[in-house]
Amino acid sequence: MKTPWYETAPGATAALLATRLFVDCDLYTFNLAGAIGGVSVLRYGAGPVDVSVLGTVWPAATVTFDQDKAKAVAHWKTGLDTDTWQVVVAPRNVDPRTGAADPDAIGTAPFLAALRAGALDGAEVQVDRAFAASFPAPGNAMAPTGVVTIFYGRVAEIDLGRSQAVITVASHLKLLAGQMPRRLYQASCIHTLFDAGCTLKAADFAVAGSVVAVSADGSTVTATLAAPAGSGSYALGRMAMTSGASDGFARSIRAYANGTPATLNLIAPFALGIAPGDSFTAWPGCDKTIATCGKFANQVNFGGEPNIPAPEVAF
């Protein structure tokens, strides 16, 4: 058995399991890549009652995990193959106590709508198993004897239906499938603007804006927005909503035209929509050339080799 990260006393979990008289339930923790509607961590319990550990609660009366006819499926292998964990989840259509529609949400968006909008993209997932001698009486939270982490990884794929979703989580061994060598000789910069290699800080270039109007297809936004520092353009940059239905979601910017108001053409519209008056934060873009790096006064950290001749150049 794996070493529990929590137990009531040293060896208590092993002693409980040795009796073969125990109950267990899985606990799901999603650490989102960014805050969605002010929420950055989601917790769900797959058992019949809430589970409370060291002041943290995994609620049961919410999204259903590990349905009776669709239990979670794990795939573990020895070696460097990627392990996977797949689970079927179903949010409630109606809260049986209040009658409210779609009570399960991520931020302000209904659960499945938020998944379609990308709320779990890049989220890290921890699956724990809590063990106890028995379930408590209804209305009480289970205080487990021990808790063991049985899977940890990142959301790899989500298959959405009308009433449920199938979430596949890949272990971090998936990162070993990345291209090697990591750094290649190329004319353009290998860094991403504001990453560790670039060294610039996104907070220093953030500009607050407000939506004025949105095109019918949602791909063009006019906004009250000052021109950015650095490259001086939001093209290839991004905008992240800070209010409204899409609060917490971000989109890349395809093109930008300065003006009063400014115009932003998005790579893709916001799935949950945006409306006039919604606030957002925008960051400038970078085309990874040495000239643009100069506009940021950051040539010392340029990650390309612009003077290497192209392969088709004859000597």
N, C-alpha and C positions, 0 to 999 in steps of 0.2 A: 504494500500500500504506500502511496505517496505520503510525504510528511504533511500533516495538517498545518495550515497557517493559523488556525484557531482551534483551541480545545479548552474545555473547562479546567483540565489538569493534565500534566504530562502523562501520556499513555492512556488517557480516558477514551479516546476514539478507538484504539485497538482493542481495549477491553470490551467496549460496547459491541463491536463487530464480532468478537469471539463468542458472544452469547447467542448470536444469530437471531436475536429478538430486537429488531430496530426498524425504524422508518427512515426514509431519506427523500430529499427533493433537490432538484437542480436550481441553481441561482444564476441568472444572466445579468452581466454588467456590461453596458456599452459605453465606452469612452469616445464621444463624438470628436470628429476632426476639428470642429468649430462649434461655437455655441449657437443653438437653434432656438430662437425666441427666449434667450437667456438660459437655456438648459444645455449643459455640456455632458452630463452623465445620466444614463437611463438604467434603471434596475427593475427586474421582473423576477418573480418567483414562480416556479412551475408546480408547486404543491398546492394543497387545499387551503392552507393558512399562510399568513404573513410569516416571514422569518426575520428575526432581529439578532444582529451580531454586533457587539460593541457600539451600540447606538445607531447602526445603519440598518435600514429596513428594506427588504425585498418584498413588495406587495404581491398578493395572490389575486385579489379582486380587480384585475385589469386585463391586459392583453394575455391571451391563452397561449402557453407554450407547451410542447410535448402533448399534443392531443392524443386521445386513446387510440385512434386508428392511424395516427401518423407520428409515432415516437421519433425522437431525435436519433440520427444515425451518425456514428463516428467511424472514422477510418484512420487507424494507426498502423504505421509500418516502421520496421527497424531500418535505419539508414538515413539517407538524405531526401527521400521522397516526401512530398508535401502531405502532411496529415490534414484531414478535413473534418468538419463538424457541420451537419445539416439539420435544421430544425424547421418545423412548420409552425407559424404563428398566426393567430386570428384575433383581431381586436373585436370588442363588443359593438354591436350595432346600436344598442340602447342600454342605458344604465337601469337595471331593474329596480333600483331604489328611488331614483328621481325621475325616470322617464326621459332624461336628456339623450339626444341623439349623438352618436359617435363620441362617447365620453373619453375614449383613449386617444391621446394626442401627443405629438412631439412639439413642444412650444405651443403655438396656437393652432397648428394644422392637424386635422384628423390623421391618425396613425398611418394608414395606407397612402393617403395623399402626400404625407411628408416623405414616405419612402420613395414614391414616384419622383418627388422633387430632388432626391439625393441626400436625405437627412443622414443616412447611415454610410454614405460613401466614405471610405477610408477609416471607418470606425474600428477601434480595437475592442475585442470581445473577450471577456473572461467568463468561463463556465465553471462554477463551483458546485460541489455536492455537499449538502448539509445532512448530518446524521443525528438522530435523537432516539431516545427509548420509545417514544410514542408521540403522536400529534396531540396538541393541547385542545381544550374545549373550544368550540366555535366562538369566534370573536377575540380570541387571544392569539398572540404571536408565538411562534415556536422559538424556543431558546435552545439551539442545537448543542450537542455534546462536543461535536467537532465539525470543521469545514475543511474540505480538501479541494484544491484546484485540479480539475481534470482536463481542461483544454484552455488554450490561450492562442489567439490569432487575430486576424483582421478580416473584415467583411470582404468576401471575394465576389459574390454574385447574389442577386436577389431576383427571384421569379415572382411576379405579382399577379394575383388574380382579383376577382371582384370582392372576395370576402376574406382572403388570407394571402400570406406570402411565404415563400420558401427561402430561407436565408442560409447561404453556404458560407462558412467561415474557414479560411485557410490558415494553417499555422505559419509562423514567421519563417519557416524553412523556405517558403515561397520566395523570399528575398534573395535566396541563393540562385534563382533563375535569372537574375539580372545580367545584362550584357557585361562581359569582361574582355579587355580591361575597362575599368569604369571611365577613365579619361582617355580620350582619343585626340590625336593631333588634327585640328580643324581650324578654319579661319574664324568661325564665329565662336563666341564665348560659350563655355560648357556650363557655366553657372546659371542659376535661375535668379532673377532679380530678387534681392532681399534674403537670399539663403546664406548659409554660413560661409560659402566661398566668396560670395559677392561682398559680404560684410556690412552692406548698407542696412539700415533699420527701417522697416516698413512704417513704423509710427512717425518717423521724421518726414515722411512724404504723403501721409494720409490727408485727404481733403474732404470735408463734409459737404454734402449737397442735398438738394430736395427735388423730388420729381415734380415737373410742371405738367407734362402730358406724356401719354404712351400711345404708340401706334396700335392699330387694330390687331395686328399679329403679335404684338408685344416685343418685337425685335428692335424697335427704335424708341429711344427715350430722350425727351428734352428735359433739361433740368437747370436749376439755379446752381451753378458750379464754377468755381474759379479755376483758372488754368493751373496745372501742377508745376512743381519744381522738377529738377532733374531733366528728363527728356523733353518736358514741356508739352507732352501729349499723353492722353489716356489710351491711345491705340495700343493694343497688346497688353493693356493693364487689366484691372478688374474692378468691379463695384460690388459691395456687400451691403445688403439692406439692414437697416437698424431699427425699422419700425414697419408696421403693416403686416399683411398676410404672409409675406416672404421674409419676415424678420429672421436674420441669421443665415440666409442663403446668399450665395454669391454667383456672379456670372462674369465670364471674360468679355472684354470689349474688343470688337473687331475694328471699329473706326471711330474717330472723334473729330468734331468740328467746333472750334471755339466760337463763342457768341453769347448773346443775351436773349434767350437762354442758350446753353450749350447743347450739342446733340451727340448722343452716344448710340452707336449701332452695336448691338450685342451679338455674340456668337450664337446664343440660343436664348429664347425668352424665359422668364421666371415661370416655373410650372404652376406656382400658386398665385401668380399675378401680382402686379404692383399698381398703385393708384396715385393720382396727384396728391401731393402733400406728404407722401411717404419719404422718410429720410434715409440716407445711405452714406457710406464712406467709399471714396474712390482712390485708387493708386495709379501712378503713371506706369507706362509700359516701357519695354526695352526690346530693341530688335537684335540685341547681342552683337552689335558691331563696335569696333574701337571708337568710332566717331560718337556714337550715342553714349558710350561709357565715359567719354570725355565730358559730355554735358552733365553727367553726374559727378564729375571730378573724381573718378574712381578708377582711372587707367591702371594704377598700381596693382589692382586686383583683377584686371581683365584676364579671362581664362581661355582666350583663343590665341591662335598663331597666324595673324593676318598676312604675314610676309612669306609664308610657305607657298611656293608655287602650286597651282592647280595640277592634278595628275596629267592633264592633257598638254601641258606646256612642254615644248621641246627645248632641250639644252644645246 
